[in-house]
C-alpha cells in the first residue's frame, strides 16, 4: 500500500470503550467506523491517537455537581460547560482504546481532559483555550503541514480538533465515513457548516484508500 507523503499525519480522536456501544457516553454505531480507521492507519507514516482521560472528580461530570443531571450546562471561568455522564475515568475499562482499534500504528498518544477543572474536546487545546496539549509542537517538529482527522464524535471532539488544526495553519481534512456523530439538536449540521467556513475539507475514506 502506498503511504501518504511524510509531511502528513492522521489524527484518530477518542476511539475508546466509553464512546462506543456499551460505554458510559456511547455514540450509536461508533464501533462501525473502526475497520475503516484501521485501513487508514496503514496509509500514514504518522498516526496520532487521542484519549479522553478524566480524573474521578472532573468538573464536567454531572455527578460532581449537586442537583445537576447530564447534558445540563453550567458556567465556568472559561465559558459554558456541558455536564456529561461520568466517562473515560483514568485507568478504567471505559477509558481504554476499543479493542478492535489498531493501536500499534500510532507513534503518539495525546491524553486530554486530565486537568480536574478544565474540559478538553480538541486534540490541540483544552477548553480554556489557553492550555496546549503539545500536539502542535509534535507535528511542527516532524515538518507536518497537513492533517486528516477521524474518530468520535464528528460534532464535538473531531470538529474542535479540526478547527484548531486549521487555525494553527495546518491544511485540514475530516474523513466523514471514518467519523461518527452524536448529532444533538442539529449539532452535526452546525459543526460541518463551521468547519466548511474555516476551509476544512470534508472527504470520504475512498479518497485515501483507492
Secondary structure, DSSP 8 states (H G I E B T S, - for coil): -----TTEEEEEE--BGGGSTTSTT--TTGGGGHHHHHHHHTT-SEEEEEEE-B-TT-TTBGGGSTT--TT-EEEETTEEEE-B-S--BTTSGGGSB-TTS-GGG-SEEEEES-STT----SSSB-TTSS-B-SHHHHHHHTT--EEEEEEE-IIIIIHHHHHHHHHTT-EEEEEEEEEE----TTHHHHHHHHHHHTT-EEE-THHHH-
